[in-house]
Amino acid sequence: MSIQYEEPALAESYGVVDSFPKDFGYGVEEPDIEEESTTSGDSKPRILLMGLRRSGKSSIQKVVFHKMSPNETLFLESTNKIYKDDISSSSFVNFQIWDFPGQVDFFDPTFDYEMIFRGTGALIFVIDAQDDYVEALGRLHLTVSRAYRVNPEINFEVFIHKVDGLSDDHKIETQRDVHQRANDDLADASLEKLHLSFYLTSIYDHSIFEAFSKVVQKLIPQLPTLENLVNIFISNSGIEKAFLFDVVSKIYIATDSSPVDMQSYELCCDMIDVVIDVSCIYGLREDGSGSAYDKESLAIIKLNNTTILYLKEVTKFLALVCILREESFEKKGLIDYNFHCFRKAIQEVFEVGSLTQRTGRLQPSSSNNSLSSVKFGVLNGSAV
Ligand SMILES: Nc1nc2c(ncn2[C@@H]2O[C@H](COP(=O)(O)OP(=O)(O)OP(=O)(O)O)[C@@H](O)[C@H]2O)c(=O)[nH]1
């Protein structure tokens, strides 16, 4: 992962350099920042974070990608320039986030919005749900309608943010109201084809990670392949739920087809934190060298309700976290064998993905073939 700064002073004022998990020891190859900013950087799929001032854009970016604790965001200064952040933690989650200052003026001739929207994969518009959102809705309409005219391929995502301050009923009501008004505005402008997706988010719980996971997943053309692989793996191994995580951000880039319940997701996120924290303390060599997350990374946690959490390294950046019953874990040999097949298949998808050229979004690959060559063991014991 590398960070690109518009201006060094701005970066310092954020204190990003300190909060960024550079010393995390994931073995992330740090690309040359100069080179990133001048060559490949701008061709990466782009996610734009837009919204009114103080709606929470920078906080989202810092909490999800830079391990900033939510309370620290209280001290974030207002963003004055477009702030580009390169997230190259894996070739699947390989994109650039552009954090816009709240007061972007589309009529300013120096703001080349056509160029910006042309290379954009997703536009996240953040609305502060604790504030009066009438102005934000006007801004949302102006922004998405302009962006759609330049690039109709963009995924438009609306984060109804800071919902931690709202009661459950109020949350649902706010979402319904925002949804209704935003779509009415689009209908009035004959833009019915423009699809908006809505998420209730807060940096004080896992909702922001979940929402970001869904946004990122839409930019991964290999997603059906990944989901298929997870499905085959869990059904042949007696596993209840599995998430393929990007370890640094805790975004899940794929899961099986059973519905995601927040509790399972939070449990798996917490497991990653525990494993990395313990590994940072006890997993490094005496001189501090080594990596907290590497090929050997593996953890099994038995909970007191006969549930087992099982984490294993898949690639340098990805981990599979599974939830299963104690009795299924008796067939650990089968699970390990199937995991081996799963990992091999994922690596194939990963290799093909990294070879394909990227444009506004990650390029589709012909990697579905990898499924046909995977031979999982089955639960009755006879390998296929
Ligand atoms: N309660 C609550 N406060 C939040 C949340 N997210 C951000 N905030 C607070 O909102 C304030 C503004 O956050 P910023 O991230 O600076 O907002 P911004 O949209 O980047 O603002 P500009 O840079 O001015 O455009 C900060 O005090 C954050 O702590 C949230 O989920 N819940």
The ligand as an SDF file (V2000), in Angstrom:
LIG
                    3D

 32 34  0  0  0  0  0  0  0  0999 V2000
  -20.8000   10.4680   15.3990 N   0  0  0  0  0  0  0  0  0  0  0  0
  -20.0460   10.3180   14.3260 C   0  0  0  0  0  0  0  0  0  0  0  0
  -19.1570   11.2740   13.9780 N   0  0  0  0  0  0  0  0  0  0  0  0
  -18.3990   11.0760   12.8660 C   0  0  0  0  0  0  0  0  0  0  0  0
  -18.5070    9.8880   12.0930 C   0  0  0  0  0  0  0  0  0  0  0  0
  -17.6460    9.9930   11.0490 N   0  0  0  0  0  0  0  0  0  0  0  0
  -17.0260   11.1860   11.1850 C   0  0  0  0  0  0  0  0  0  0  0  0
  -17.4650   11.8310   12.2700 N   0  0  0  0  0  0  0  0  0  0  0  0
  -17.0220   13.1680   12.7750 C   0  0  0  0  0  0  0  0  0  0  0  0
  -17.3620   14.1460   11.8080 O   0  0  0  0  0  0  0  0  0  0  0  0
  -16.4240   15.2230   11.8390 C   0  0  0  0  0  0  0  0  0  0  0  0
  -15.9920   15.5840   10.4410 C   0  0  0  0  0  0  0  0  0  0  0  0
  -15.2700   14.5360    9.8840 O   0  0  0  0  0  0  0  0  0  0  0  0
  -14.2830   14.6950    8.6360 P   0  0  0  0  0  0  0  0  0  0  0  0
  -13.8450   13.3130    8.2850 O   0  0  0  0  0  0  0  0  0  0  0  0
  -13.2320   15.7070    8.8930 O   0  0  0  0  0  0  0  0  0  0  0  0
  -15.2710   15.2570    7.5290 O   0  0  0  0  0  0  0  0  0  0  0  0
  -14.9460   15.5930    6.0050 P   0  0  0  0  0  0  0  0  0  0  0  0
  -16.1770   15.2420    5.2380 O   0  0  0  0  0  0  0  0  0  0  0  0
  -13.6790   14.9660    5.5520 O   0  0  0  0  0  0  0  0  0  0  0  0
  -14.8090   17.1670    6.0790 O   0  0  0  0  0  0  0  0  0  0  0  0
  -14.0860   18.1750    5.0250 P   0  0  0  0  0  0  0  0  0  0  0  0
  -12.6640   17.7970    4.9610 O   0  0  0  0  0  0  0  0  0  0  0  0
  -14.3090   19.5160    5.6210 O   0  0  0  0  0  0  0  0  0  0  0  0
  -14.8020   18.0280    3.7270 O   0  0  0  0  0  0  0  0  0  0  0  0
  -15.2770   14.7380   12.7290 C   0  0  0  0  0  0  0  0  0  0  0  0
  -15.4000   15.3980   13.9780 O   0  0  0  0  0  0  0  0  0  0  0  0
  -15.5210   13.2530   12.8970 C   0  0  0  0  0  0  0  0  0  0  0  0
  -15.1010   12.7610   14.1770 O   0  0  0  0  0  0  0  0  0  0  0  0
  -19.4480    8.8780   12.5080 C   0  0  0  0  0  0  0  0  0  0  0  0
  -19.6130    7.8080   11.9160 O   0  0  0  0  0  0  0  0  0  0  0  0
  -20.1780    9.1440   13.6290 N   0  0  0  0  0  0  0  0  0  0  0  0
  1  2  1  0
  2  3  2  0
  2 32  1  0
  3  4  1  0
  4  5  2  0
  4  8  1  0
  5  6  1  0
  5 30  1  0
  6  7  2  0
  7  8  1  0
  8  9  1  0
  9 10  1  0
  9 28  1  0
 10 11  1  0
 11 12  1  0
 11 26  1  0
 12 13  1  0
 13 14  1  0
 14 15  2  0
 14 16  1  0
 14 17  1  0
 17 18  1  0
 18 19  2  0
 18 20  1  0
 18 21  1  0
 21 22  1  0
 22 23  2  0
 22 24  1  0
 22 25  1  0
 26 27  1  0
 26 28  1  0
 28 29  1  0
 30 31  2  0
 30 32  1  0
M  END
$$$$
